Amino acid sequence: VIEDGMTVFPGTPAVRINQFSRVEKEGYAEKVLKLATHIGTHMDAPAHMIAGGKTLDTFKTGRFMGKALVIPFSHIDLKDIDQDSYLKQFESKLHTTDYIILNTGWSLNWGTGQYFKNYPALDKKGAEYISAFPLKGVGIDAISIDKEDCMTYDAHHILLEKEILIIENLCNLNTIG
């Protein structure tokens, strides 16, 4: 839910939602939204990390739909999602899916300071491994696909250079069967 004062990545401007007009006074209701593009559940396009990269509006609509494979990680204590850390057992399915959804269980920390610390993320080898498959996108229920201390954004660059879209801050993945 996008709401006034919601949780945002440290350093991102706060979300502000102000009532601009009211039915009782102006005859219509309207609000003014002030927010960054990477709040709540959102999708990263190549232009997010690559100068001259494609923006979301330049992709055909079919790029945003398809078959997804939810890979559950919440039952294991794993912070580095690498090629050998459980991903390989899904290799046969990775050839026939459009999206990988990494269900780490981390979204349960949403709204707490813990959400931004020591969250599970892809490491460089994990990103290289999954980027070899014909994917449209990769989603995760954490603040970033990259680890908090990775200032080179390896996973972002590896995936986005192959135009594999990234979806971050997913939630309620436990409801997907």
Residue pairs with C-beta under 8 A, 6 or more apart in sequence:
1 40
2 15
2 17
2 33
2 35
2 39
2 40
3 15
3 17
4 15
4 16
4 17
5 14
5 15
5 16
6 15
6 39
6 40
7 110
7 111
7 115
8 14
8 15
8 36
8 39
9 38
9 39
9 116
9 143
9 144
10 116
12 36
12 38
12 39
13 34
13 35
13 36
15 33
15 34
15 35
15 36
15 39
16 32
16 33
16 34
16 35
17 31
17 32
17 33
17 34
18 31
18 32
18 34
19 29
19 31
20 30
20 31
20 32
21 28
21 29
21 30
22 29
23 29
38 44
38 48
38 168
40 169
41 167
41 168
41 169
41 170
41 171
42 167
42 168
42 169
43 56
43 137
43 165
43 166
43 167
43 168
44 145
44 156
44 160
44 165
44 166
44 167
44 168
45 53
45 54
45 55
45 56
45 59
45 160
45 165
46 53
46 54
46 55
46 160
46 161
46 163
47 53
47 54
47 55
48 156
48 160
48 166
49 153
49 156
49 157
49 160
50 157
50 160
50 161
53 160
54 163
56 165
59 165
63 136
63 165
64 136
64 165
65 98
66 97
66 98
66 99
66 136
67 96
67 97
67 98
67 99
68 97
68 98
68 99
68 100
68 101
68 139
69 90
69 93
69 94
69 97
69 99
69 100
69 101
70 101
70 103
70 173
70 176
71 86
71 87
71 90
71 100
71 101
71 102
71 103
72 103
73 81
73 86
73 102
73 103
73 104
73 105
73 120
74 103
74 104
74 105
74 174
76 86
78 85
78 86
78 104
78 120
79 118
79 119
79 120
79 121
79 147
80 120
80 121
80 123
80 126
80 147
81 87
81 102
81 104
81 120
81 121
81 122
81 123
81 126
82 122
82 123
82 125
82 126
82 129
83 125
83 126
83 128
83 129
84 125
85 126
87 126
87 129
87 130
88 129
94 100
94 130
94 133
94 135
95 133
95 134
97 133
97 135
98 135
98 136
98 137
99 135
99 136
99 137
99 138
99 139
99 167
100 130
100 135
100 137
100 138
100 139
101 138
101 139
101 140
101 167
101 170
101 173
101 176
102 120
102 122
102 138
102 139
102 140
102 141
103 141
103 173
103 174
103 176
104 119
104 120
104 140
104 141
104 142
105 141
105 173
105 174
106 115
106 119
106 120
106 140
106 141
106 142
107 141
107 142
107 169
107 170
107 171
107 172
107 173
109 115
109 119
110 169
110 171
115 142
115 143
116 143
116 148
117 148
118 148
119 142
119 143
119 144
119 147
119 148
120 140
120 142
121 140
121 142
121 144
121 145
121 146
121 147
121 148
121 150
121 155
122 130
122 138
122 140
122 145
122 146
122 155
123 147
123 154
123 155
124 154
124 155
124 158
126 155
127 145
127 154
127 155
127 158
127 159
128 158
130 138
130 159
130 164
131 158
131 159
131 162
131 164
135 164
136 164
136 165
137 164
137 165
137 166
137 167
138 145
138 159
138 164
138 165
138 166
138 167
139 166
139 167
139 168
139 170
140 166
140 167
140 168
140 170
141 169
141 170
141 171
141 173
142 168
142 169
143 168
143 169
144 156
144 168
145 155
145 156
145 159
145 166
145 168
146 153
146 154
146 155
146 156
156 166
159 165
159 166
160 166
